[in-house]
Amino acid sequence: MGADEKTRQSGEVSRSENKGPILPTVNPETEKPQPPKVAIHPAFYVATWIGLSSSVILFNKWILDTLEFRYPVILTTYHLTFATIATQILARYTSLLDGRKTVKMTGRVYLRAIVPIGIFFSLSLICGNLTYLYLSVAFIQMLKATTPVAVLLSSWVMGVAAPNMKILMNVSAIVVGVMIASFGEIKFVWIGFIYQIGGIIFEAIRLNLVQALLSSAEYKMDPLVSLYYFAPVCAVMNGLVALFWEIPKVSMVEVYHVGLGTFFLNGLCAFLLNVSVVFLIGRTSSLVMTLCGVLKDVMLVAASMLIWGTPISGLQFFGYAVALCGMVYYKLGYEAIKGYAAEGGRQWAEFGAARPALRKIIVIAAALFFVFVLFGGFAPAEYNPTPYISEAASKYGWSS
């Protein structure tokens, strides 16, 4: 037998099986299907933002007007102090403010960019809270519809954007609608109107300064990080104003009348609003944000009517509707609205085919609500039907 044949035979001999334990080549833990992560629906973030935003406005109105704590600058200073302390705690113990680590903040940038923004932010907050002393929440929300117009015009004046007459024509409907609503306002107070317009102008300037700052990739920051930098400046400025304007007049009796617990909940609500904005951004589209803003404003007008009995005239209702339509058109544009309308019409037709009875109920309810609002708004503020009933009864010889 040759060497080659021996080698060939040895290759054909079966090897003895290894009786020891066989080590796995793949970790069995990794092969197990991982449970899916629970995803929170965007509607939850939208509802939270609408709820907190509306609550802050109604809460402030309730404290300043109903509870008669007529010190809006002190209240604003408290909000900003609360935000300063809260953001410092979140920066130290959570990851919500880790975005600040990517911001190249220096002393020079803070003085030249953050401080001016903080000053205009303070002025807008002061004017906005002063307005609650004179105007209803409903009328304030109607005036706030002009904010996109103020932002547009101030961006042209500040050189942030080039003038565009086509865009100006697009926002003209907002101005016309708010003018109609102002003429229809039953309880119009000039000083409150001036404060609100001032707050809108200061807010528009602040937004343009923020846009100019965020145009650089080095200073990109979310709303909570922005609050981390702006709140201390605003708190100091508002505190100085309050020190000379309101603190000499306020008493601890008025503070205890509101209640320390109420003040704490008010500050917490205002701060949580900023936190909710951070979670909302990136989870919804521009259409959803626009429509949610409109829905929030309408809900605030309705809440003002229910809580404080604010009278709304038919002319005011019509003007506000024009302003809201103009705002939606300005933010979305004709083509986007046309596409969304076509999609909405298709889904409404499918819904009608699937549930025709429910669709009829919705249409009838909407029509009745429109008629009720329309004729209820045009009705006189004080209406006593008794004389007319008595006259009709005496004509037919009935006892009234």
C-alpha positions in Angstrom: 0.0 0.0 0.0 1.5 3.3 -1.1 1.7 6.5 0.9 -1.0 8.1 -1.3 -3.4 5.3 -0.7 -2.8 5.4 3.1 -3.5 9.1 3.0 -6.7 8.6 1.0 -7.9 5.8 3.4 -7.2 7.9 6.5 -9.3 10.7 5.1 -12.3 8.3 4.8 -12.2 7.1 8.4 -15.1 8.7 10.4 -14.0 10.9 13.3 -15.3 10.1 16.7 -18.1 12.4 17.8 -17.4 14.9 20.5 -19.4 13.9 23.5 -18.8 17.1 25.4 -21.1 20.1 25.4 -21.4 22.1 22.3 -20.9 25.9 22.7 -23.5 28.0 20.9 -22.3 30.2 18.1 -25.0 32.8 18.5 -26.2 34.4 21.8 -29.8 33.1 22.2 -30.7 36.3 24.1 -30.1 38.3 20.9 -32.4 36.0 18.9 -35.4 36.6 21.2 -37.7 39.2 19.7 -37.5 42.5 21.5 -40.8 43.9 22.7 -41.8 47.0 20.7 -41.3 50.3 22.3 -44.4 52.1 23.3 -44.8 55.1 21.0 -46.9 58.0 22.2 -49.3 59.2 19.6 -48.6 62.8 18.4 -52.2 63.7 19.3 -51.1 63.4 23.0 -48.4 66.1 22.5 -50.9 68.3 20.6 -53.6 68.0 23.3 -51.0 68.7 26.0 -49.7 71.8 24.3 -53.2 73.1 23.7 -54.3 72.4 27.2 -51.2 74.0 28.8 -51.2 77.0 26.5 -54.9 77.7 27.2 -54.5 77.1 30.9 -51.7 79.6 31.3 -53.7 82.4 29.6 -56.9 81.6 31.6 -54.9 81.2 34.8 -53.2 84.6 34.4 -56.5 86.3 33.6 -58.1 84.6 36.7 -55.3 85.8 39.0 -55.0 89.3 37.7 -58.7 90.0 37.2 -60.9 87.7 39.1 -58.7 87.4 42.2 -57.8 91.1 41.8 -54.0 90.6 42.1 -53.4 93.6 39.8 -49.6 93.3 39.6 -48.8 91.8 36.2 -45.1 92.7 36.3 -44.6 90.9 39.6 -46.5 87.9 38.2 -44.2 87.9 35.1 -41.1 88.2 37.3 -42.3 85.2 39.3 -42.8 83.1 36.1 -39.3 83.9 34.9 -37.7 83.2 38.2 -39.5 79.9 38.4 -38.3 79.1 34.9 -34.7 80.1 35.8 -34.6 77.8 38.8 -36.4 74.9 37.0 -34.0 75.0 33.9 -31.0 75.0 36.2 -32.3 71.9 38.0 -33.1 70.2 34.7 -29.7 71.0 33.3 -28.0 69.4 36.4 -30.1 66.3 36.8 -31.7 65.5 33.4 -30.7 65.2 29.7 -33.5 67.6 28.5 -31.0 70.5 28.3 -28.1 68.6 26.8 -28.6 70.6 23.6 -27.0 73.6 25.3 -23.6 71.7 25.1 -23.6 72.2 21.3 -24.2 75.9 21.6 -21.0 78.0 21.4 -22.1 80.5 24.0 -19.5 83.2 25.0 -19.8 86.3 27.1 -19.7 88.5 24.1 -22.5 86.5 22.3 -24.6 86.6 25.5 -24.3 90.4 25.8 -24.8 91.1 22.1 -27.5 88.5 21.2 -29.2 87.0 24.3 -29.6 90.2 26.4 -31.4 92.2 23.6 -33.7 89.2 22.9 -34.3 88.9 26.7 -35.2 92.6 26.9 -37.8 92.4 24.1 -39.1 89.2 25.6 -39.6 90.9 28.9 -41.4 93.9 27.3 -43.8 91.6 25.4 -44.6 89.7 28.6 -45.2 92.9 30.6 -47.4 94.4 28.0 -49.2 91.1 27.5 -50.0 90.7 31.1 -51.0 94.3 31.5 -53.6 93.8 28.8 -55.5 91.3 31.0 -56.4 94.2 33.3 -58.4 95.9 30.6 -59.5 93.5 27.8 -61.3 90.2 27.7 -59.5 87.0 26.8 -61.6 86.7 23.7 -60.6 90.1 22.3 -57.0 89.6 23.2 -56.9 86.4 21.2 -58.4 88.2 18.3 -55.8 90.9 18.4 -53.0 88.3 18.6 -54.0 87.1 15.2 -52.1 90.1 13.8 -48.8 88.7 15.1 -47.7 87.2 11.7 -48.3 90.6 10.1 -46.2 92.3 12.8 -43.4 89.7 12.3 -43.5 90.3 8.5 -43.3 94.1 8.7 -40.6 94.2 11.4 -38.5 91.7 9.4 -38.5 94.1 6.5 -37.6 97.1 8.8 -34.8 95.1 10.5 -33.4 93.8 7.2 -34.0 90.2 8.1 -36.1 89.6 4.9 -36.6 91.5 1.6 -40.0 93.3 1.2 -42.5 91.3 -0.9 -45.8 93.0 -1.8 -47.4 89.6 -2.7 -46.9 88.3 0.8 -48.2 91.6 2.2 -51.4 91.2 0.2 -51.7 87.6 1.5 -51.7 88.9 5.1 -54.0 91.8 4.4 -57.1 89.6 5.2 -55.7 89.2 8.8 -55.6 93.0 9.3 -59.0 93.5 7.8 -60.5 90.8 9.9 -59.0 92.1 13.1 -60.2 95.6 12.3 -63.7 94.3 11.8 -63.5 92.4 15.1 -62.2 95.6 16.9 -65.2 97.6 15.6 -67.5 94.9 16.9 -65.9 94.8 20.3 -68.5 95.8 22.9 -66.1 96.5 25.8 -63.3 98.4 23.9 -60.7 100.0 26.2 -58.0 102.1 24.4 -55.2 101.6 27.0 -55.7 97.8 26.9 -55.6 97.9 23.1 -52.4 99.9 23.1 -50.7 97.6 25.6 -51.7 94.6 23.4 -50.4 96.1 20.2 -47.2 97.0 22.0 -46.8 93.5 23.2 -47.3 92.2 19.7 -44.7 94.6 18.3 -42.1 93.6 21.0 -42.8 89.9 20.4 -42.4 90.4 16.6 -39.0 92.1 17.1 -37.9 89.3 19.5 -38.9 86.6 17.0 -36.8 88.3 14.3 -33.8 88.6 16.6 -34.2 84.9 17.4 -34.4 84.1 13.7 -31.2 86.0 13.1 -29.4 84.3 15.9 -30.6 80.8 14.9 -29.6 81.3 11.3 -26.1 80.3 12.4 -25.6 76.5 12.9 -23.5 77.3 16.0 -26.5 78.7 17.9 -29.2 76.2 17.1 -31.3 75.6 20.2 -34.7 74.3 21.1 -37.2 76.4 23.1 -36.2 74.9 26.4 -32.5 75.7 25.9 -33.5 79.2 24.8 -35.4 79.6 28.0 -32.3 78.4 29.9 -30.4 81.4 28.5 -33.2 84.0 28.3 -35.0 83.5 31.6 -32.3 84.9 33.9 -32.0 88.1 31.9 -35.8 88.6 31.7 -36.2 87.8 35.4 -33.6 90.5 36.4 -35.1 93.1 34.0 -38.7 92.4 35.1 -37.6 92.4 38.7 -36.1 95.9 38.3 -39.3 97.2 36.8 -41.4 95.6 39.5 -39.1 97.0 42.2 -40.0 100.6 41.4 -43.4 100.1 39.9 -45.4 97.5 41.8 -43.5 96.2 44.8 -44.1 99.4 46.9 -47.8 99.0 46.4 -48.3 95.2 46.9 -49.1 93.8 50.3 -48.8 90.3 51.7 -52.5 90.3 52.4 -53.0 90.4 48.6 -50.4 87.6 48.1 -52.1 85.4 50.7 -55.5 86.1 49.1 -54.3 84.4 45.9 -52.5 81.7 47.9 -49.0 80.4 47.7 -50.2 77.1 46.3 -52.0 78.9 43.5 -48.9 80.8 42.6 -46.8 77.6 42.6 -49.3 75.9 40.2 -49.4 79.0 38.0 -45.6 79.0 37.7 -45.5 75.3 37.1 -48.1 75.5 34.4 -46.2 78.3 32.6 -43.0 76.3 32.7 -44.5 73.0 31.6 -45.8 74.9 28.6 -42.2 75.4 27.4 -41.4 71.8 28.1 -44.4 70.6 26.0 -43.3 72.7 23.1 -39.9 70.9 23.0 -41.7 67.5 22.8 -44.2 68.8 20.2 -41.6 70.1 17.7 -40.7 67.5 15.1 -43.7 65.2 15.8 -46.3 67.2 13.9 -46.5 68.9 10.5 -46.9 72.6 9.8 -50.5 72.0 8.9 -51.2 70.4 12.3 -49.4 73.2 14.2 -51.3 75.9 12.3 -54.7 74.3 12.8 -54.0 73.5 16.4 -53.1 77.1 17.0 -56.4 78.2 15.4 -58.3 75.6 17.5 -56.6 76.8 20.7 -57.6 80.5 19.9 -61.2 79.5 19.2 -61.4 77.4 22.4 -60.0 80.4 24.4 -62.7 82.7 22.9 -65.4 80.1 23.9 -63.8 79.7 27.4 -63.9 83.5 27.9 -67.6 83.5 27.0 -68.4 80.7 29.4 -66.2 81.7 32.4 -66.5 85.5 32.4 -69.7 85.9 30.3 -67.8 87.9 27.6 -70.3 89.2 25.0 -69.3 88.6 21.4 -71.1 90.5 18.7 -72.0 89.1 15.3 -69.7 91.6 13.7 -66.8 90.6 15.9 -67.5 86.9 15.2 -67.4 87.6 11.4 -64.2 89.6 11.7 -62.4 87.0 13.7 -63.4 84.3 11.3 -61.9 86.4 8.4 -58.7 86.9 10.4 -58.3 83.2 11.2 -58.9 82.2 7.5 -56.3 84.8 6.5 -53.8 83.4 9.0 -54.2 79.9 7.7 -53.9 81.0 4.1 -50.7 83.0 4.9 -49.0 80.1 6.8 -49.9 77.3 4.4 -50.3 78.9 1.0 -52.9 78.4 -1.7 -51.4 75.2 -3.2 -51.1 73.4 0.2 -54.6 74.4 1.2 -55.9 73.2 -2.2 -54.2 69.8 -1.7 -55.4 69.4 1.8 -58.9 70.4 0.8 -59.0 67.8 -1.9 -57.7 65.1 0.5 -60.2 66.2 3.1 -63.1 66.0 0.6 -62.1 62.5 -0.5 -62.0 61.3 3.1 -65.3 63.0 3.9 -66.9 61.3 0.9 -65.5 57.9 2.1 -66.8 58.6 5.6 -70.3 59.5 4.2 -70.4 56.3 2.2 -69.4 54.2 5.3 -71.6 56.0 7.8 -74.2 58.1 6.1 -76.4 58.5 9.2 -73.6 59.9 11.3 -72.6 62.2 8.5 -76.1 63.7 8.4 -76.1 64.2 12.1 -72.7 66.0 12.0 -74.0 68.3 9.2 -77.2 69.2 11.0 -75.4 69.8 14.3 -72.8 72.1 12.5 -75.6 74.0 10.8 -77.5 74.5 14.0 -74.4 75.6 15.8 -73.6 78.2 13.1 -77.2 79.6 13.2 -77.1 79.7 17.0 -73.7 81.6 17.0 -74.8 83.9 14.2 -78.2 85.0 15.6 -76.9 84.8 19.2 -74.1 87.2 18.2 -76.4 89.7 16.4 -78.9 89.6 19.3 -78.9 92.6 21.6 -76.8 92.3 24.7 -79.8 92.9 27.0 -83.1 91.5 25.7 -86.3 91.3 27.8 -89.2 89.6 25.9 -91.7 90.2 28.7 -93.2 93.4 27.3 -93.8 91.8 23.9 -95.4 88.7 25.5 -97.7 90.9 27.6 -98.7 93.0 24.6 -99.6 89.9 22.6 -101.5 88.4 25.5 -103.6 91.6 26.1 -104.4 91.7 22.4 -106.0 88.3 22.5 -107.5 88.8 25.9 -105.2 86.4 27.7 -103.8 86.9 31.2 -100.0 87.2 31.2 
